């Protein structure tokens, strides 16, 4: 079966330089800024650690500037992420959860101020808009549901080292409980790191 992976979301904007400044100001990496004949321009921007990116530009979409609504940006801590956006001069909503507790309703319907009462993964949000009025939602994800992802991308060598050190510490405790060396260390490490990443193994 063919694997489908989301690579790019094209965001319609009226002023490419203004949009580029907005996204780089809040930490998105500029990967590409290329121009072509007839005023064509494409700017490719990627949030840290993401496999998917945003594209803004001119001549890249027929959609009206400001008409994109509902793209979700996953964060580990929605309260901290909201504070960072506000500190960068972005108008961002208060953190909220939905009265139904599953996802969130359209617009501001059923919004309850504050994070999910149990800080349930997938359950806490904040919303903001870019200068054109395209709207985006921060969603706090702290633990992936089983089957939700099938791979892990570490953001840096330091992040990978940290994951390995965590596994080594946990494995030491595991061997202490066994009372002898574990002959199948690679499989134990793999299972531990997969669980820590939310892969459900």
VOFIDO-27358 format. One line per field, with one value per residue: residue number from 1; x, y, z of N, C-alpha, C in turn. Coordinates in steps of 0.001 Angstrom, whole numbers. Layout:
! residues N
torgu	c(NUM | ...)
n.px	c(X | ...)
n.py	c(Y | ...)
n.pz	c(Z | ...)
ca.px	c(X | ...)
ca.py	c(Y | ...)
ca.pz	c(Z | ...)
c.px	c(X | ...)
c.py	c(Y | ...)
c.pz	c(Z | ...)
END
This chain:
! residues 201
torgu	c(1 | 2 | 3 | 4 | 5 | 6 | 7 | 8 | 9 | 10 | 11 | 12 | 13 | 14 | 15 | 16 | 17 | 18 | 19 | 20 | 21 | 22 | 23 | 24 | 25 | 26 | 27 | 28 | 29 | 30 | 31 | 32 | 33 | 34 | 35 | 36 | 37 | 38 | 39 | 40 | 41 | 42 | 43 | 44 | 45 | 46 | 47 | 48 | 49 | 50 | 51 | 52 | 53 | 54 | 55 | 56 | 57 | 58 | 59 | 60 | 61 | 62 | 63 | 64 | 65 | 66 | 67 | 68 | 69 | 70 | 71 | 72 | 73 | 74 | 75 | 76 | 77 | 78 | 79 | 80 | 81 | 82 | 83 | 84 | 85 | 86 | 87 | 88 | 89 | 90 | 91 | 92 | 93 | 94 | 95 | 96 | 97 | 98 | 99 | 100 | 101 | 102 | 103 | 104 | 105 | 106 | 107 | 108 | 109 | 110 | 111 | 112 | 113 | 114 | 115 | 116 | 117 | 118 | 119 | 120 | 121 | 122 | 123 | 124 | 125 | 126 | 127 | 128 | 129 | 130 | 131 | 132 | 133 | 134 | 135 | 136 | 137 | 138 | 139 | 140 | 141 | 142 | 143 | 144 | 145 | 146 | 147 | 148 | 149 | 150 | 151 | 152 | 153 | 154 | 155 | 156 | 157 | 158 | 159 | 160 | 161 | 162 | 163 | 164 | 165 | 166 | 167 | 168 | 169 | 170 | 171 | 172 | 173 | 174 | 175 | 176 | 177 | 178 | 179 | 180 | 181 | 182 | 183 | 184 | 185 | 186 | 187 | 188 | 189 | 190 | 191 | 192 | 193 | 194 | 195 | 196 | 197 | 198 | 199 | 200 | 201)
n.px	c(835 | 489 | 2239 | 1039 | 2057 | 1796 | 3221 | 3395 | 1679 | -47 | -252 | -2366 | -1423 | -1202 | 985 | 4098 | 6655 | 5936 | 4571 | 6630 | 8365 | 6781 | 6509 | 9185 | 9880 | 8573 | 9976 | 10061 | 11935 | 13536 | 13590 | 13570 | 13588 | 12531 | 12341 | 10532 | 9652 | 7240 | 6522 | 6306 | 6787 | 8123 | 8154 | 9454 | 8830 | 9690 | 8614 | 10495 | 11662 | 9592 | 8068 | 6510 | 5783 | 5203 | 4133 | 4400 | 3702 | 3721 | 1557 | 1308 | -1012 | -4535 | -6275 | -7966 | -6218 | -5943 | -7868 | -7320 | -8018 | -7719 | -5409 | -3390 | -894 | 1283 | 2263 | 4389 | 3784 | 1197 | 648 | 3168 | 3931 | 1987 | 2700 | 5226 | 4549 | 3003 | 4978 | 6477 | 5000 | 2621 | -866 | -2691 | -5065 | -6504 | -5492 | -7463 | -10000 | -12281 | -15766 | -16861 | -14693 | -13333 | -12419 | -12280 | -14912 | -16131 | -15037 | -15562 | -17272 | -18406 | -16052 | -13957 | -12347 | -8901 | -6517 | -7215 | -8917 | -7654 | -5339 | -5212 | -3750 | -3910 | -6029 | -5931 | -5829 | -4890 | -5446 | -4420 | -3734 | -2294 | -780 | -2557 | -4907 | -5275 | -6017 | -4737 | -4197 | -2888 | -2117 | -1924 | 59 | 1050 | 1347 | 1316 | -1388 | -1734 | -527 | -765 | 1548 | 4326 | 7000 | 9903 | 11338 | 14212 | 15052 | 17603 | 21099 | 21594 | 19042 | 18579 | 20687 | 19846 | 17509 | 18616 | 20194 | 18203 | 16949 | 19066 | 19359 | 16863 | 17056 | 19128 | 17861 | 15988 | 17629 | 18626 | 16358 | 15993 | 18244 | 20373 | 22386 | 20747 | 20187 | 19072 | 19351 | 19171 | 16493 | 15034 | 15750 | 14713 | 11945 | 11451 | 12169 | 10366 | 7928 | 8265 | 8207 | 5628 | 4730 | 3423 | 4366)
n.py	c(-1190 | 2246 | 4788 | 7692 | 10880 | 13929 | 16757 | 19517 | 22546 | 24960 | 28348 | 31011 | 34314 | 37940 | 39573 | 38665 | 39082 | 40120 | 37941 | 36035 | 37239 | 37088 | 34280 | 33430 | 34918 | 33637 | 31337 | 29517 | 27807 | 29153 | 27583 | 27762 | 30423 | 31503 | 33031 | 33639 | 34071 | 36631 | 37511 | 35344 | 33623 | 31606 | 30673 | 28588 | 27218 | 25797 | 24396 | 23853 | 20543 | 19420 | 17310 | 18242 | 21220 | 24795 | 26733 | 29920 | 32547 | 34093 | 33613 | 30945 | 29820 | 29891 | 30559 | 32832 | 35356 | 34872 | 32923 | 30411 | 28110 | 26430 | 24761 | 22691 | 23000 | 21042 | 20899 | 20386 | 21548 | 23476 | 25757 | 26925 | 27297 | 29097 | 31301 | 31889 | 32648 | 34935 | 36520 | 37010 | 38843 | 38021 | 37874 | 35836 | 33383 | 32677 | 29706 | 26845 | 24287 | 21837 | 21623 | 19162 | 17498 | 15973 | 16883 | 20065 | 22426 | 24221 | 27574 | 29521 | 28053 | 26138 | 26391 | 26112 | 27900 | 27472 | 24728 | 21251 | 19598 | 17291 | 17461 | 16053 | 14343 | 15677 | 17294 | 20049 | 23460 | 26403 | 29350 | 31267 | 33943 | 34715 | 37654 | 38059 | 36980 | 34271 | 31398 | 29470 | 26596 | 25729 | 22603 | 20578 | 17793 | 15158 | 12492 | 10037 | 8342 | 4779 | 3454 | 5843 | 7067 | 5816 | 6066 | 7733 | 10895 | 12310 | 15489 | 16433 | 15531 | 15698 | 15302 | 12652 | 11439 | 11974 | 10432 | 7893 | 7782 | 7885 | 5455 | 3736 | 4148 | 3241 | 617 | -325 | -416 | -2333 | -4596 | -4838 | -5640 | -8095 | -9404 | -10267 | -10002 | -8695 | -10559 | -9687 | -6988 | -5001 | -5347 | -4726 | -2050 | -950 | -1398 | 103 | 2738 | 3099 | 3032 | 5316 | 7247 | 7136 | 5176 | 2879 | 302)
n.pz	c(0 | -766 | 964 | 2433 | 3216 | 4907 | 3576 | 2921 | 3694 | 2028 | 2522 | 2008 | 1316 | 1421 | 1471 | 1021 | 2190 | 4683 | 5762 | 5800 | 7659 | 9943 | 10436 | 10693 | 12886 | 14950 | 15129 | 12975 | 10484 | 7667 | 4654 | 1882 | -455 | -3236 | -6449 | -9529 | -13021 | -13799 | -11265 | -9630 | -6577 | -4015 | -683 | 1635 | 4750 | 7848 | 10901 | 13952 | 14261 | 12802 | 10311 | 8341 | 6424 | 5924 | 3126 | 1796 | -521 | -3809 | -6484 | -5927 | -4985 | -5578 | -3665 | -1454 | 375 | 3866 | 4078 | 5047 | 7526 | 10568 | 10534 | 12468 | 14916 | 16574 | 19964 | 22859 | 25273 | 25782 | 27268 | 27739 | 25071 | 24183 | 25738 | 24678 | 22044 | 22586 | 23762 | 21538 | 20258 | 19101 | 18701 | 20635 | 21593 | 24859 | 26591 | 25991 | 26434 | 25118 | 25796 | 25314 | 25353 | 23428 | 20749 | 19311 | 18932 | 16009 | 15391 | 18272 | 19750 | 22501 | 23921 | 26764 | 29211 | 29940 | 30321 | 29450 | 32070 | 33113 | 31866 | 29530 | 26813 | 23539 | 24226 | 24901 | 23870 | 21910 | 20015 | 17128 | 14794 | 11586 | 9986 | 7850 | 8678 | 8442 | 10279 | 13002 | 15082 | 18197 | 19504 | 22282 | 22605 | 24398 | 24655 | 22276 | 20716 | 20476 | 17425 | 16115 | 15145 | 13259 | 13323 | 14607 | 14767 | 15795 | 17027 | 17196 | 17654 | 20357 | 21432 | 20687 | 22085 | 24695 | 24802 | 24545 | 26865 | 28814 | 28261 | 28889 | 31647 | 32566 | 31691 | 33269 | 35771 | 35166 | 34742 | 37317 | 38676 | 37442 | 38304 | 36927 | 33910 | 31038 | 28222 | 25885 | 25120 | 22904 | 21901 | 24197 | 24622 | 22234 | 22554 | 24880 | 24073 | 22003 | 23360 | 24968 | 23007 | 22261 | 20530 | 21145 | 21471)
ca.px	c(0 | 1237 | 2220 | 764 | 2546 | 1582 | 4520 | 3323 | 407 | 115 | -1020 | -2546 | -1085 | -1199 | 2292 | 4998 | 7697 | 5317 | 4304 | 7921 | 8853 | 5936 | 6810 | 10557 | 9918 | 8116 | 10864 | 10080 | 13170 | 13386 | 14297 | 13651 | 12950 | 12893 | 11458 | 10507 | 9038 | 5865 | 6255 | 6178 | 7708 | 7765 | 8935 | 9210 | 9138 | 9475 | 8760 | 11521 | 11283 | 8431 | 8270 | 5682 | 6170 | 4282 | 4614 | 3730 | 4308 | 2819 | 1377 | 1371 | -2357 | -5614 | -7104 | -7919 | -5448 | -6733 | -8939 | -6910 | -8468 | -7749 | -4166 | -2982 | 532 | 1388 | 3272 | 4479 | 3227 | 446 | 754 | 4470 | 3923 | 1189 | 3502 | 6281 | 3929 | 2644 | 6221 | 6950 | 4093 | 1492 | -2128 | -3052 | -6161 | -6201 | -5541 | -8827 | -10358 | -13654 | -16708 | -17084 | -13486 | -12754 | -11657 | -12878 | -15942 | -15769 | -15071 | -15331 | -18355 | -18095 | -14730 | -13877 | -11038 | -7929 | -6188 | -8067 | -8782 | -6699 | -4225 | -5267 | -3098 | -4814 | -7221 | -5773 | -5608 | -4887 | -5523 | -3838 | -3853 | -1163 | -1192 | -3666 | -6115 | -5291 | -6021 | -4015 | -4494 | -1898 | -2724 | -955 | 131 | 2107 | 1475 | 625 | -2214 | -1128 | -786 | -875 | 2760 | 5097 | 8416 | 10291 | 12426 | 14813 | 15313 | 19032 | 21906 | 21405 | 17762 | 18783 | 21531 | 19017 | 16625 | 19434 | 20578 | 17000 | 16776 | 20135 | 19028 | 15731 | 17511 | 19891 | 16886 | 15399 | 18589 | 18696 | 15199 | 16235 | 19320 | 21420 | 22437 | 19702 | 20859 | 18371 | 19336 | 18639 | 15035 | 14494 | 15929 | 13771 | 10600 | 11381 | 12200 | 9118 | 6869 | 8520 | 7837 | 4197 | 4446 | 2501 | 4922)
ca.py	c(0 | 3494 | 5615 | 9111 | 11702 | 15353 | 17405 | 20979 | 23267 | 26253 | 29364 | 32167 | 35584 | 39101 | 40209 | 37539 | 39482 | 40229 | 36579 | 35411 | 37818 | 36568 | 32881 | 33291 | 35529 | 32687 | 30187 | 28647 | 27899 | 29422 | 26583 | 28194 | 31673 | 31574 | 33806 | 33247 | 35057 | 37063 | 37763 | 34087 | 33491 | 30555 | 30667 | 27329 | 27448 | 24569 | 24522 | 22950 | 19167 | 18970 | 16700 | 19011 | 22628 | 25759 | 27527 | 31170 | 33065 | 34721 | 32719 | 29547 | 29354 | 30783 | 30834 | 34220 | 35559 | 34834 | 31921 | 29136 | 28013 | 25122 | 23995 | 22474 | 22900 | 20256 | 21345 | 19564 | 22292 | 24556 | 26963 | 27520 | 27719 | 30316 | 32379 | 32238 | 33414 | 36257 | 37270 | 37386 | 39854 | 37404 | 37852 | 34426 | 33191 | 31963 | 28256 | 26366 | 22917 | 21778 | 21096 | 17746 | 16787 | 15121 | 17778 | 21355 | 22836 | 25310 | 28899 | 29530 | 27311 | 25104 | 26569 | 26295 | 28487 | 26664 | 23428 | 20125 | 19411 | 16221 | 17721 | 14912 | 14547 | 16067 | 17960 | 21467 | 24216 | 27866 | 29709 | 32561 | 34255 | 35420 | 39028 | 38063 | 36412 | 32812 | 30996 | 28242 | 26104 | 24953 | 21463 | 19918 | 16334 | 14689 | 11042 | 9623 | 7158 | 3653 | 3411 | 7187 | 7283 | 4583 | 6385 | 8839 | 11723 | 13098 | 16835 | 16715 | 14479 | 15815 | 14672 | 11202 | 11040 | 12012 | 9265 | 6706 | 7794 | 7516 | 4012 | 3052 | 4204 | 2335 | -759 | -692 | -789 | -3602 | -5674 | -4994 | -6456 | -9462 | -9986 | -10726 | -9218 | -8983 | -10957 | -9148 | -5546 | -4176 | -5426 | -4009 | -624 | -573 | -1349 | 1226 | 4003 | 3188 | 3428 | 6704 | 8107 | 7016 | 4262 | 1868 | -1040)
ca.pz	c(0 | -847 | 2169 | 2207 | 4313 | 4661 | 3396 | 2856 | 3704 | 1355 | 3243 | 1127 | 1956 | 535 | 1543 | 1278 | 3137 | 6007 | 6224 | 6104 | 8915 | 11016 | 10753 | 11195 | 14217 | 15966 | 15191 | 11806 | 9704 | 6228 | 3858 | 479 | -873 | -4649 | -7318 | -10929 | -13909 | -13560 | -9853 | -8876 | -5441 | -3064 | 551 | 2328 | 6168 | 8615 | 12354 | 14477 | 14534 | 12033 | 8997 | 7407 | 6340 | 5332 | 1994 | 1458 | -1738 | -4775 | -7612 | -5491 | -4697 | -5995 | -2488 | -985 | 1606 | 5090 | 4013 | 5651 | 8922 | 11205 | 10573 | 13857 | 15216 | 17799 | 20928 | 24066 | 26402 | 25144 | 28096 | 27433 | 23664 | 24114 | 26324 | 23718 | 20956 | 23108 | 23949 | 20204 | 19720 | 18402 | 19441 | 20765 | 22541 | 26095 | 26460 | 26205 | 26082 | 24636 | 26780 | 25020 | 25735 | 22392 | 19873 | 19634 | 17978 | 15102 | 15998 | 19720 | 20400 | 23508 | 24524 | 28211 | 29487 | 30677 | 29740 | 29817 | 33527 | 33416 | 30941 | 28629 | 25526 | 22450 | 24723 | 25252 | 22646 | 21848 | 18599 | 16749 | 13369 | 10970 | 9647 | 6886 | 9263 | 8429 | 11680 | 13342 | 16423 | 18928 | 20184 | 23158 | 22500 | 25280 | 24456 | 21063 | 20827 | 19754 | 15994 | 15537 | 14366 | 13128 | 13309 | 15472 | 14257 | 16866 | 16519 | 17215 | 18265 | 21800 | 21766 | 20578 | 23213 | 25886 | 24760 | 24813 | 28278 | 29554 | 28091 | 29616 | 33072 | 32792 | 31483 | 34460 | 36795 | 34699 | 35028 | 38767 | 39052 | 36969 | 39070 | 36002 | 32675 | 30052 | 26985 | 24711 | 25349 | 21800 | 21842 | 25341 | 24310 | 21175 | 23120 | 25821 | 23345 | 21260 | 24317 | 25362 | 21874 | 22018 | 19431 | 21615 | 21494)
c.px	c(878 | 1122 | 1982 | 1211 | 2331 | 2932 | 4428 | 1875 | 678 | -822 | -1144 | -2319 | -1077 | 158 | 3301 | 6069 | 7147 | 5054 | 5594 | 8468 | 8079 | 6365 | 8239 | 10688 | 9470 | 8861 | 10856 | 11366 | 12836 | 14235 | 14544 | 12996 | 13389 | 11851 | 11556 | 9827 | 7619 | 5524 | 6068 | 7223 | 7222 | 8730 | 8495 | 9711 | 8784 | 9610 | 9786 | 10973 | 10146 | 8836 | 7469 | 6037 | 5002 | 4950 | 3750 | 4396 | 3312 | 2761 | 1406 | 3 | -3365 | -6524 | -6922 | -7068 | -6360 | -7785 | -8568 | -7308 | -8328 | -6502 | -3719 | -1472 | 663 | 2532 | 3253 | 3782 | 2525 | 526 | 2062 | 4513 | 3123 | 1988 | 4600 | 5717 | 3584 | 3884 | 6799 | 6008 | 2910 | 256 | -2622 | -4122 | -5646 | -6198 | -6967 | -8924 | -11822 | -14555 | -16953 | -15877 | -12835 | -11852 | -12133 | -13873 | -15417 | -15890 | -14756 | -16427 | -17799 | -16685 | -14850 | -12463 | -10174 | -7646 | -7228 | -7850 | -7777 | -5437 | -4075 | -4588 | -4159 | -5953 | -7117 | -5300 | -5392 | -4897 | -4903 | -3996 | -2572 | -1632 | -2337 | -4961 | -6271 | -5194 | -5403 | -4332 | -3279 | -2642 | -1650 | -1057 | 1329 | 2332 | 659 | -221 | -1589 | -1529 | -820 | 360 | 3521 | 6583 | 8673 | 11427 | 12960 | 15285 | 16791 | 19761 | 21749 | 20110 | 17876 | 19617 | 20715 | 18096 | 17389 | 19853 | 19392 | 16781 | 17830 | 19848 | 17909 | 16162 | 18343 | 18973 | 16238 | 16334 | 18727 | 17540 | 15386 | 17275 | 20432 | 21359 | 21331 | 20373 | 20238 | 18224 | 18782 | 17112 | 14399 | 14594 | 14885 | 12363 | 10437 | 11314 | 10924 | 7974 | 7029 | 8103 | 6363 | 3836 | 3575 | 3042 | 5086)
c.py	c(1252 | 4254 | 7065 | 9893 | 13174 | 16051 | 18916 | 21440 | 24627 | 27260 | 30606 | 33492 | 36710 | 39775 | 39140 | 37901 | 39579 | 38847 | 35869 | 35931 | 37254 | 35163 | 32697 | 33899 | 34551 | 31348 | 29232 | 28883 | 28185 | 28410 | 27057 | 29559 | 31903 | 32341 | 33293 | 34319 | 35415 | 37284 | 36512 | 34048 | 32401 | 30608 | 29451 | 27477 | 26198 | 24828 | 23528 | 21561 | 18620 | 18324 | 17436 | 20493 | 23482 | 26384 | 28769 | 31691 | 33812 | 33820 | 31249 | 28974 | 30387 | 31131 | 32276 | 34330 | 35580 | 33749 | 30559 | 29129 | 26573 | 24280 | 23899 | 22311 | 22210 | 20772 | 20425 | 20222 | 23520 | 25855 | 27684 | 28036 | 29008 | 31514 | 32826 | 33051 | 34826 | 37125 | 37735 | 38378 | 39303 | 37475 | 36417 | 34288 | 32649 | 30468 | 27810 | 24869 | 22925 | 21143 | 19605 | 16882 | 15943 | 15922 | 19172 | 21707 | 23961 | 26648 | 28832 | 28780 | 26250 | 25224 | 26786 | 26789 | 27550 | 25346 | 22381 | 19819 | 18335 | 16350 | 16540 | 15243 | 14758 | 16973 | 19434 | 22251 | 25711 | 28207 | 31078 | 32741 | 34898 | 36808 | 39112 | 37538 | 34917 | 32355 | 29614 | 27872 | 25379 | 23809 | 20756 | 18402 | 15879 | 13187 | 10661 | 8384 | 6034 | 3650 | 4764 | 7534 | 5974 | 4850 | 7565 | 9585 | 12537 | 14426 | 17171 | 15517 | 14506 | 15130 | 13151 | 10690 | 10991 | 10803 | 7987 | 6634 | 7399 | 6008 | 3236 | 3024 | 3225 | 878 | -1236 | -1132 | -2128 | -4768 | -5911 | -5852 | -7905 | -10176 | -10562 | -9862 | -9651 | -9337 | -10328 | -7632 | -4737 | -4178 | -4652 | -2503 | -167 | -435 | -155 | 2560 | 4193 | 3622 | 4895 | 7683 | 7998 | 6085 | 3082 | 466 | -1521)
c.pz	c(0 | 470 | 1775 | 3425 | 3960 | 4658 | 3547 | 2990 | 3077 | 2019 | 2362 | 1854 | 927 | 464 | 1964 | 2307 | 4556 | 6596 | 6619 | 7434 | 10099 | 11413 | 11258 | 12593 | 15296 | 15869 | 14025 | 11018 | 8238 | 5452 | 2429 | 350 | -2313 | -5441 | -8750 | -11749 | -13478 | -12108 | -9026 | -7756 | -4500 | -1884 | 1356 | 3764 | 6978 | 10104 | 12876 | 14770 | 13714 | 10715 | 7931 | 7507 | 5849 | 4122 | 1893 | 191 | -2583 | -5993 | -7231 | -5139 | -5180 | -4823 | -2028 | 277 | 2827 | 5123 | 4593 | 7127 | 9408 | 11135 | 12030 | 13963 | 16564 | 18662 | 22138 | 25248 | 25842 | 25950 | 27793 | 26001 | 23492 | 24642 | 25366 | 22557 | 21410 | 23283 | 22624 | 19524 | 18950 | 19285 | 19457 | 21829 | 23870 | 25786 | 26759 | 25960 | 25694 | 25696 | 26561 | 25288 | 24664 | 21464 | 20248 | 18545 | 17081 | 15815 | 17477 | 20470 | 21344 | 24096 | 26025 | 28501 | 30325 | 29980 | 30142 | 31301 | 33924 | 32576 | 29968 | 27299 | 24446 | 22925 | 25052 | 24031 | 22917 | 20364 | 18353 | 15252 | 12876 | 10546 | 8647 | 7472 | 9056 | 9878 | 11876 | 14781 | 16975 | 19608 | 20998 | 23006 | 23326 | 25170 | 23244 | 21321 | 20019 | 18281 | 15322 | 14710 | 14285 | 13014 | 14241 | 14810 | 15428 | 16296 | 16443 | 17787 | 19778 | 22234 | 21701 | 21744 | 24501 | 25950 | 25071 | 26282 | 29166 | 29476 | 28882 | 31118 | 33406 | 32645 | 32677 | 35580 | 36458 | 35021 | 36527 | 39271 | 38629 | 37826 | 38211 | 34739 | 31716 | 28727 | 25737 | 24822 | 24166 | 21731 | 22997 | 25108 | 23298 | 21727 | 24053 | 25077 | 22523 | 22177 | 24711 | 24271 | 21532 | 20892 | 19852 | 21641 | 22929)
END
